[in-house]
């Protein structure tokens, strides 16, 4: 089960144009987003360590997302 709350995930889908959203769809999207987020966080952490920092900065996230 995902750590992300389902209500904001449903809002994301609504903002994307979905008129109706099943609970299963919201849960699945939360799982996928969490997986992507963990990979991104891992890469950003490596970038911060490579730069000699313990703190992950926005620039690390930006670089990791490319």
N, C-alpha and C positions, 0 to 999 in steps of 0.2 A: 504494500500500500504506500502511496506517495505521502511525502511530508508536506506537500503543497496543499493549501486549503482549496476545496472544490468550488466555493462561491466565486472567487476571483477568476478561476479558470472558465466558469460558465459566462462570466462577464466578458472575458476575452473572446469567447466564441460568439456571444451576442454582438459585440462590437465589430466582429468580422462579418456579420450579416446573417448568422444563424437565427432562425425564428424559433426553433425548438431544439433542445439539447437533451439527449438521454444522459442519465447518471453515468452509465458505462462509458460513454464518449468523453465526458468530462474527466473521469478517473483515468482513462487511457491517455488523454492529452497531458494530464498532470504527470503521469509516469514518464512519458516521452520527454516533456520539458525538464523534468528533474534529471533524467539521464544526460540530456544535452548540457544542462547547467553544471552537473558534476564534472563532466569532461572539460568544460570551459574553465571551471574553477581550478581544476587540476593543472591545466596548461598555464593559467594566469599565475598560479603559485610557483610553478617552475620558473616563469619569467622573472618574478620578483626575487626569487632566490639567486638566479643568475645575475641579477643586477646588484646583489649584495644586500638586499632588504628582507626583512621579515614581514613587512606590511605590503599587502596586495593593494595596488592603486588602480584607479579607473583606467589608466593607460595600459596596465597589464591586461585588464579585461578586454580593452579595445584591440590590443595586439593579438591576444589569444583568439578573438572572434574572427580574425582574418585568415 
